[in-house]
Amino acid sequence: MLRMIVMDSKAQLTVDIIAKVVEGRITIANAAKLLSKSRRTIERYVKQYQQVGIQFAIHGNRGKAPPNKTPVSIKKAVQTLIKEKYFDLNLLHLAEQLAINENIVVKRETLRSWAHDIHHVKRAKRRRSNVRKRRERMEAPGLMMQMDGSPHRWFGDKKHCLVIMIDDATSEVYAEFFPSETTVGCLKVMRECIETQGVFKTLYVDRAGIFGGPKRCNFSQMQRACEELGIEIIFANSPQGKGRVERAFDTFQDRLVPELRLNNINDIAGANAYLKHVFIPQYWQTKIQVKSKQRSEFTPLSKHTNLDDICVIKDHRKIRNDHTFSYDNKFYLIDSPLKYSIANQKIEIRKTSKKEFTAHFAGRQLKISEVNEPSKLASEDLAVQKKLEVLALIEELGSVSAASRQSGVSRDTIHRHLKLVKQGGADALKRQETPNLRHKNCVDQAIEDAVVQFSIEHPHLGQQKVAMKLTESLGVDISAGGVRSMWLRNNLNTTALRVEKSQVLQETAQTVAS
């Protein structure tokens, strides 16, 4: 059976020259010069030509698959995983996850070609091309800490805020998830850093109100806490100024989001546990964090410094003459034994959680108890009793005018009360509340209910954004001012109130489901 041999021009030239050598038409030396080969190689070619003919010019591995070629089955399996499971991972992260989770070891460039074959490659973020002067890292840890928060859809469908504090010298990171960027969250992350390493020198932040921006007239809680700890706050003029923490957010969004999804994490508790026990120790500390050039500049926390008294929300209230004060729309009475009156003095309120707080005066914690105000029904009964006393005074004095002069109630009011008692008895003297009628220009109740429901589901959106989205979905013209009015009527006029209402509804739904 004849076999067709296909040769390129170089192989054909080699065959022609070796044939001439065998025929004696040219010498071995001339053949070596023509083919740029050694004399020994030409002699080997001549020997092979005499044994097998022109087939000596064809390499023995031609047409054979390379021994290190990846099987096609593995390629198809990886491409299926990219489409269905690892669709939001970059190539380097994809190679790591395949090795860890699927026990498939493939080089990054091989993955790139496989991903391009199925037209499925995660593109890199486009960054600004502005040239800026590079700022070197701080020489020692603790000289500068950068801090910021990033609202993002880290897990689930709702946005949550990741608060990060990072060391400028080593990139050592402290991070935690919160429902939103609040002072309580920033204080908690800063406290974790201080308890772990010690007190640092400076804090580099943006001009947000939480950190006490230049336009803020009073100190923020973060400024107050840093001042008590001896930490200097430096405000950045641009996001690029605190590029260490901004670049960290890019890495977290690129790698942490897919990992949370792959591990089916949809709540803050699970995300914080994975962040602190898996992501930071296994990836950040091993591949991102660097060693410092000099010894640490963190200052150990003094024995006399109590972070429970510093890393909290502090407020002040004025004491009334009866040793009571108001806080969070409630009245409280000071039960602690006092040698002298502290009326008209200011006490310090330290908020430890959403519902708990402590009162302090002159460095001493006070015992307090809530004062229960009389109910509405008791107040109504007292008003009715006063009206009946005036009517009884008429029988005693025998004159409406005399009863009016002594009680200070007008005669018309007394006659009206007498008429009411004659018609309906003493119950007719109770105050009649008018029904809460909606104004004719007010929006329908169904539209207001839709606005309230949407605002609770998306508590971080402003009134302009809510009005725009509901106008598009409902087809009804809703202004931003109208949304604001609805928020005021339903006690949802701040982001904190809407977030709290949303959390209460979620907890209620989980309780009912369980």
N, C-alpha and C positions, 0 to 999 in steps of 0.2 A: 504494500500500500504506500503510495507516494505521499510525502509530507511536504507541504508548502512552507518554505523558509522565507520570512520577511526580514530584510536587513535595511538599516539606514545607510546613508552615504559614507559615514565613517567606517562602518563594518565592511562595506563593499570595497573601499579603498584598501583596508587591511588584507582582505582575501586576495585581491589582485596582486598586491606586492608580494605576499607570501607565496603565491603560485609562481611568480617569476623567479623567486629565490629557489624554489624546488626545481624549476626547469633550468636553472643555471644562467638565467638571463641577467640577473643582478647579484651582487654580493650581499652577504649578511650585514656588513658595515654600512653599505649604502641604504639597505632597507631600514636599519636602525635610525639613520638620519632622516629618512623620509617620514617615518611614523613617530619620530621623537620618542623612541623606546630604547632600552638597553640591548646590548648584544645577547645577553642571556635570555631576555624576553623573546627576541626574534627566534632564537634557537628553540625555545619552548613552543612558539607558534608553529614552526616548521614541523616539529615532532607531532603535534596535535593534528596538523593538516594531513600528514601522511597516514594517521590512524583513522580519523573520523571524517575527513574532508572539510568542506566549508562550514560545517556546524560548529567548528571551534570558535568562530567569531561571535556566536550567540551565547550570552551569559546563561549559566545553568538555572538561575532563579527567575528568569523571564517567564511571566505568566503565572507564577506562584504567589500566593498571598503571603505577606510578611508574617513571620512567626509571632511578633508582638502586636499584631492588629487586634483591636477590640472586636469581639463578636457582634454581629448585627443585632442579635436579640437584646444585648445590653444597651445598645444605642437606641433601639425602639422603646425599651423600658424607661430609659432616662428621659427621652423626649415626651413620653406619656406623663411621667412625673412632673416635668416642667410645665406642661399644659394644665394639669389637674391639681397639683399640690404645691409646687414651688414656683408659682407664676410671678411672685413679687420679690424674688431674691436676685441680687446681683450675682455675677459669675463666681467670684471668690467665696461668697457666702453659700452659694449653691453647691460648690465643690465640698465645702466643710460639712454641710447638712447631709449630702449624699453619703459621705464617709461615715458620719456618726449614726444617722437614722437608717440608711438603706444598705450599709456595708458595701458601697460601690465607690471605688477609688478611680477618679478620672481627673486628668489635668484640666486646668482652667481654659487653655486655648482649645483643647478638644471639645469642651463643653460649648465654647463660643461657636465653633463650626456646626455643632449639632443644633444649637439654638437658632442659628441663622438659617439652617435648612428648613425649619418649621416656622420661620419668620416670627420668632418670639424671643426678643432680647430686651431686658430692662435697660432703658437708656439712662445715661448719667445725667445728673442735674446740670443745667446750664448756669454757669456762674458768671458774675460780672468780670469784665476784662480790665477794669480799672487797676492801674498799677499803684500799689501803696508800699510805703517803706515797711520792711519787716521789723517787728519788734521781738528781740530775743526773750527767752524765758527768764523769769526771775532766778537768781542764783541759788536761793535756798527756799525750802518749803516753809510756808507760813508767812512769807512776806506779803503775798497778795492772793486773795481768794476772789474768784469771779462768780456771780450769782445771777440767775434769771429763771423765768418760767416760760414754758412753751405749751399753749393750748393746742391740742391736736387729737385726732381720732386714733388714739393709741390702741384701744381695744373696744370692740362693740361699735355701735352706731353713733354714740354720743361723744362729744369732746370732753376730755379731761386734761388737767394741767400737770405737767412734769416739772417740778422745781429741782434745779441742779445747782450745786455749789462745787466748783472745781478749783484745784490748786494750780496756780499759774506755772509753778516750777516743775511739778511732777505729773500733772493731769490726774491726780488722785481725785476721785469724784464721790460726792454724796448726793443721793437723789431719792425722791419719793413722789408718788402720785397723789393728787388731791382733786376734788371736784372742780375747783377753780383756783386761780392764783390769789391767795389771801395772805394777810399778815401772819395768821396762825401757822400756815404751812411753811412760810419762809423762816419763822422763828424755830419751828421744829427741826428743819434741816440744819440750820445754823447751830442749834443746840447739839445735834448728833455729832457734828464736826468738832465742836469744842470738847465734848465728853470723850471723843476718841483720841484727838491729837493735842488739844489745848487751845488757848486763845491766840488767834492770828493777829497780824499787824493792821492790814488794810482790807477793805471790801470794795470791789470794783463792780458797779451796778449801772443800770440805765436810769433815766429820769422819771421812772414811774412813781406814782403817788405813794405806793407801799413803802418805798425806800426813802421817801421824803424829798421829792424833786425840788429844784430851786424855786418854783412858783408856789410851793406850799407855804402857807403863812405860819403854821405850827409844826412842831416836831412830830414825825410819824413814830409809831411804836418801834419800828426797826431802828430808827435813828436814836431813840431813847435807850433801847437795849444796847446798841453798839457804844454809845457814850458811857454807859455804866460799866461796860467791859473794857473800855479803853481802846476800841477799834475805830479807826478812821475810815469814813465812807468817801469814796471817789466816784464821781459821776462821769460816765462816758458821754462824749459828744455825738457818737454815732454807734450803730450796732457793730461796725467793723472794729471799733476800739476794743471791745471785749470779745474778740474773735475766738478766744479759747473756748468759751462756753457756747458760742453760736455754732462753731464747728462740731462741738460735742452733740448738739441737738440734731445735726444732720446725720451723724453716725447712729444715734439712738433711733431716729425715725427710719433709717435705712435698714437696720438689722433687728432692732427690738420689736417693731410692729409685726413683721412676719413670724418671729419666734413666738410671740404671744398668741397669734392666730393658730399656729401649728399645734400649740399646747392647749387650745380651747380655753383660754383665759378671758373672761368677760367681766370681771369685777375688780375693784381697786385693791382689795385684800390679796387676791391671787396675783395681780400684777406686781404689787410691792414685794411679795415673797419671791417671785421669780427674778425680779430685778436685783434684789439684795443677795440672794443665795445662789443664783445661777449665772445671770448675765454679767454682772460686775466682777465676781471672782474668776469665772472661767474665760471671759473674753477681755473685758476692759483692763483688768489688772495684769494680764499676761501679754497682751499685744499692743495696748495703747499707752498705759502708764509707763513712765520713764523714771530712771534713777536721778536723784538730785546731785548737783555738783558740790554742794557744801552741806554742813550740818543743819538740822532743822532749827527754825526760828520760832516755832510754836512755844508759847509760854504756859507752863502748867497752871491749872486753875487753882486759885488760892483756897485754902481751907475755910476761910471766912466768907467766900463767895458762894451763894446759893442760887443756882440757875432757876429754881422754882420761883424765886422772887424777881428774876430779870427777864427770862424768856416767856413772859406772859403778857396779856393785854391789860394795861393799866388805865384806870379812869378815876375821876374824883367826884365826890358828892358832898353837898353841904348839909350839915346836921340841923334839923329843926329844933325848936324849943322843947318839944316833947321827946327828944332823942330818937326821932324817926328820920328816915331818908327814903327816897324813891330811886328805883333802879329797874330798868326793863319793864316799865309800866306796872310795877308792883311796889308796895310799901313794906318797909322792914323796920323792926324795933331793935334797938341795942339792948341786949340782956346782960352784958358784962357788967360786973360791979365797978362803979366809977366813984372816985373820991370827990371829984369836982365835975361840974357840968361842962360838957363839950359842945353846947349849943352854938350854932353859927361857925363851927370849926369844919374844916374839910377832912374827910377820910379818904383813904386810897382803896379803890376797888380793883382786885386782881382776878381777872376772868381766867379760870383754869380750863374750862370746856364750854360747850354751847349753852349749858343750863346751870353750871355750877360756878360760884365765885366766892371769894373771901373778902372781908372788910378789915382794914388795918388802920391804926391810929398810933402815931409816935412809935412805930416799930413793933406794935403789939397787935395780935390778931383778936378781933372782937367777936363775941358770940352774938348772933343775930337770929331773929325769928320773923317770919312773914306775918304781917298784919292783915287779917281778913276784914275787908270793908263790909259794911252792912249791905245786904242784898237789896235789889230793886223793890221787892215786895215789902220788906220792912220799911223802906223809905216812904212808899205809898201809904202804908198803914199809919205812919207817923203824921203825914200830911192830912189824912182824913181825920185823925184824932184832934189835930189843931183846929180844923174847921168845926168839929162837933163841940169843942170847948167854947168857941165863939158863939155858937147857937145856944149853948147852955147859959152863957153869960146874959143873953137876952131875957131868958126866963127869970134869971136872978135879979136883974136890974129893972126889968119891965119896960125897956125902951131900946129900940134899935139904935137910936142916935147915941145913947149913953154907952151901949156896947161897942159902937163904932169908935167913939172917942177913947175908950179904955183899951181896946184891943189893937187900934191902929188900922183896922180893916174898913174899907169904904162901905157906905150904906148900900150902894148898888150891888157890891159883891155879896153882902150878907143876905139881901133879898133874893139874889140868884141862888145862893146856897139853900135858903129856905124853900124855894120853889123846887129845887132838885130833890131835897129830902122828902117833900110832900109827894113827888111823882114816883120816885124809885127807892126811897129809903137811903140809908147811909152809904150803900154801894154806889149810888149815883154821884157821890162826892169824889170818887176816884178819878184821876186824870185820864181822859180819853185820848189814846194815841191815834193820830191820823194815819191812814194807810200810806204806805210808801209808794206813791203813784209815780210812774215814769213820765218824764216830760214828753210832750208831743214830738219834739225834734230829736229825742233820744233814739238810738239805733234799736232794732229789734232785739229781744232777749236771746233769740237763737244765734244771732251774729255775735253778741257779747259773750255767750257761752263758748262759741268757737274760738274767739280771740283769747279767752282765759285758758282754754284747753291747750291751744297752740303755744301760748307763752309758758305754761308749766312744762310742756314737753321739750321746749327749746329755751331754757331760762337765761342763757347767755346772749340771746339776740336782743338788740335794741329796738325801740319803738318804731323807728323808721324802717328797719328790716322786716319786722313783724307786719307792719302795714302793707309793705310792698308784696310780701309773699302771700298774705291772705287776700289781697286785692286780685292777684293773679289766679288763686285757686277758687275763691268764692264768686268772683265776678262782681263784687260790690265795692264801691269806692269807700275805702277806710283811710282816714288821715292818721298821721303820726300823733297829732294831738288827741284824736279820738281814742287811740290805743292807750295813751297816757291816762285819760279820764277813766277808762275801764279798769286800768291797773289800780288807780287810786280807790275806786269803789270796792274793789276786791282785795285790797291790801297786798298788792303785788308790784308796787312802784319801784322796788329796788331789786338788783340781781340776787342779793342775799335772800330776800323774802321768796323769790321765785325758785331758787335752788332748794331752800328749806321745804317749800310746799311740794316740789318734785320728789325730794327724798322721802317725805312723809307718805305720799301716795305710793311710791315704790315699796316701802316697807309694809304698808297695808296690803298691797297686792300679793307680796310674798307670803305674808301671814295667812291670808285667805287661801292661797294656793296650797300651802303646807297643811 
